Amino acid sequence: MLPELDLELTLEQKFQMKLIEKELTTMSPAKLKELLLTTSHLLMVKENVIRALAKRLG
């Protein structure tokens, strides 16, 4: 059975989120679109890495 997972952000991650929030308020719509596309791509890559690792371990 898997142990309980702590999915809360760390204090450092919360701080990074605040910095990102502040930066977003001054970004142009074009820069926001670019950031959204980059972030979406990276999340999909991360998902593929997790899936591949799970297959190797499973």
C-alpha positions in Angstrom: 0.0 0.0 0.0 1.2 3.5 -0.8 2.0 5.9 2.0 0.1 9.1 2.5 1.3 11.8 0.1 1.9 15.4 1.2 0.6 17.4 -1.7 0.8 20.8 -0.1 3.2 23.4 -1.4 6.4 24.0 0.6 7.0 27.5 2.0 9.6 28.1 -0.8 7.0 27.1 -3.4 4.4 29.4 -1.9 6.9 32.2 -2.1 7.7 31.4 -5.7 3.9 31.5 -6.5 3.7 35.0 -5.0 6.5 36.2 -7.2 4.9 34.7 -10.2 1.6 36.3 -9.4 3.3 39.7 -9.0 5.1 39.3 -12.4 1.9 38.2 -14.2 0.3 41.6 -13.4 2.8 43.4 -15.6 3.0 40.9 -18.5 1.6 41.7 -21.9 -1.1 39.4 -23.3 1.4 38.0 -25.9 3.9 37.1 -23.1 1.1 35.6 -21.0 0.0 33.4 -24.0 3.7 32.3 -24.5 4.0 31.4 -20.8 0.7 29.5 -20.8 1.8 27.4 -23.8 5.2 26.7 -22.3 3.7 25.7 -19.0 1.2 23.5 -20.7 3.9 21.8 -22.7 6.1 21.2 -19.6 3.2 19.8 -17.6 2.5 17.3 -20.5 6.2 16.3 -20.6 6.1 15.8 -16.8 3.1 13.6 -17.1 4.8 11.5 -19.8 7.9 11.1 -17.6 5.8 10.0 -14.6 3.9 7.6 -16.8 7.1 6.1 -18.2 8.7 5.8 -14.7 5.5 4.1 -13.4 5.6 1.6 -16.2 9.2 0.7 -15.4 8.5 0.3 -11.8 5.2 -1.5 -12.3 
